[in-house]
Amino acid sequence: MAERDYGYLKDKILALTGVDLNAYKEAQMKRRIDQLISKKGILDYPQYIELLKKDRDAMEEFLNHFTINVSNFYRNPEQWEFLDKEVIPLLIKRFGKNLKIWSAACSTGDEPYSLVMALSRHMPLSSIRIYATDIDKTILYKANRGIYLEKSLEDMPSDLKAKYFTRLEGKALEEIVSQKGNEDLKTLRVGYKISDEIKNRVTFKQANLLEAKDYPRDYHMIVCRNVLIYFTEDAKNSVFRRFHDTLVHEGILFIGSTEQITNYKEINYIRKNSFFYERTD
Ligand SMILES: C[S@@+](CC[C@H](N)C(=O)[O-])C[C@H]1O[C@@H](n2cnc3c(N)ncnc32)[C@H](O)[C@@H]1O
């Protein structure tokens, strides 16, 4: 679809959904959207916008497609090891065990649930609370549901997997699959359900990283991984500045392995290593 018409699409999507596509890297996002539209046999953006206006399923499909929800438990395990050995003990030393932690862009819940399990090695479950947000409502339904493929658990420490997951198959799984909203599990033969003791420690909420009003205050750690890679440099920069304001003095920001804060000194962070930064002022 023509480059010049992408501006039209961005304006219409913003008006319809509140999502500002200007903040996402253009070439990559346009390619993803064009692939989706072409598969439907639609020839131009105006026709697609008309479809989105009248068809809720098409709108949901669009939102799911642009958000890129891939996630798994203990993603990049060496970083979680550093979190366990260095960062959590440091946070406890500085702020005690009543920690305020935000998993921003939490997708299917693998990340906030991994945080609860990682923290459970250092404190009782009852004192753990994680705030977890994502822009995508459908994904938050899946996060709340808490059922996962075996593949999502591959990087997990085996003791935590044994302690906090129940293997589901046969009738028990069929019952869940037959419930409305769970059609995506239709081809699943074996599923893993996370325990309620972990689930109950997480509060999910829909929030947009591009909206200043969606940023909480006074957090000891923010975990935001594998989403800012899709943002433009300007959007990324503004998110890092807002994270700085959300953190308390000496609070920690945990980012993805391919995301770096190049101007971290300017925003008053120190770099502990390539994925952990600390607010200095
Ligand atoms: C690839 S997943 C990352 C999940 C998890 N943090 C991880 O590293 O495994 C990216 C998530 O970012 C969310 N997302 C995209 N744009 C967002 C925005 N503007 N605000 C909040 N979340 C957003 C998507 O819905 C998706 O669930």
The ligand as an SDF file (V2000), in Angstrom:
LIG
                    3D

 27 29  0  0  0  0  0  0  0  0999 V2000
    6.8720   -8.7390   22.9050 C   0  0  0  0  0  0  0  0  0  0  0  0
    5.7360   -8.4220   24.2170 S   0  0  0  0  0  0  0  0  0  0  0  0
    6.8430   -8.3220   25.6020 C   0  0  0  0  0  0  0  0  0  0  0  0
    6.3080   -9.0670   26.7970 C   0  0  0  0  0  0  0  0  0  0  0  0
    7.2440   -9.1730   27.9940 C   0  0  0  0  0  0  0  0  0  0  0  0
    7.5960   -7.8650   28.5170 N   0  0  0  0  0  0  0  0  0  0  0  0
    8.4820   -9.9610   27.6500 C   0  0  0  0  0  0  0  0  0  0  0  0
    9.5730   -9.3800   27.5480 O   0  0  0  0  0  0  0  0  0  0  0  0
    8.3950  -11.1720   27.4660 O   0  0  0  0  0  0  0  0  0  0  0  0
    5.3480   -6.7110   23.8980 C   0  0  0  0  0  0  0  0  0  0  0  0
    4.0870   -6.2220   24.6200 C   0  0  0  0  0  0  0  0  0  0  0  0
    4.0390   -4.7970   24.5480 O   0  0  0  0  0  0  0  0  0  0  0  0
    2.6950   -4.3970   24.4930 C   0  0  0  0  0  0  0  0  0  0  0  0
    2.6120   -3.0260   23.9820 N   0  0  0  0  0  0  0  0  0  0  0  0
    2.8190   -2.5740   22.7130 C   0  0  0  0  0  0  0  0  0  0  0  0
    2.6440   -1.2440   22.6610 N   0  0  0  0  0  0  0  0  0  0  0  0
    2.3400   -0.8280   23.9340 C   0  0  0  0  0  0  0  0  0  0  0  0
    2.0450    0.4380   24.5200 C   0  0  0  0  0  0  0  0  0  0  0  0
    2.0350    1.5390   23.7830 N   0  0  0  0  0  0  0  0  0  0  0  0
    1.7750    0.4680   25.8410 N   0  0  0  0  0  0  0  0  0  0  0  0
    1.7630   -0.6650   26.5950 C   0  0  0  0  0  0  0  0  0  0  0  0
    2.0330   -1.8900   26.1040 N   0  0  0  0  0  0  0  0  0  0  0  0
    2.3200   -1.9660   24.7820 C   0  0  0  0  0  0  0  0  0  0  0  0
    2.0670   -5.4290   23.5720 C   0  0  0  0  0  0  0  0  0  0  0  0
    0.6700   -5.5080   23.7230 O   0  0  0  0  0  0  0  0  0  0  0  0
    2.7970   -6.7160   23.9830 C   0  0  0  0  0  0  0  0  0  0  0  0
    2.0520   -7.4580   24.9060 O   0  0  0  0  0  0  0  0  0  0  0  0
  1  2  1  0
  2  3  1  0
  2 10  1  0
  3  4  1  0
  4  5  1  0
  5  6  1  0
  5  7  1  0
  7  8  2  0
  7  9  1  0
 10 11  1  0
 11 12  1  0
 11 26  1  0
 12 13  1  0
 13 14  1  0
 13 24  1  0
 14 15  1  0
 14 23  1  0
 15 16  2  0
 16 17  1  0
 17 18  1  0
 17 23  2  0
 18 19  1  0
 18 20  2  0
 20 21  1  0
 21 22  2  0
 22 23  1  0
 24 25  1  0
 24 26  1  0
 26 27  1  0
M  CHG  2   2   1   9  -1
M  END
$$$$
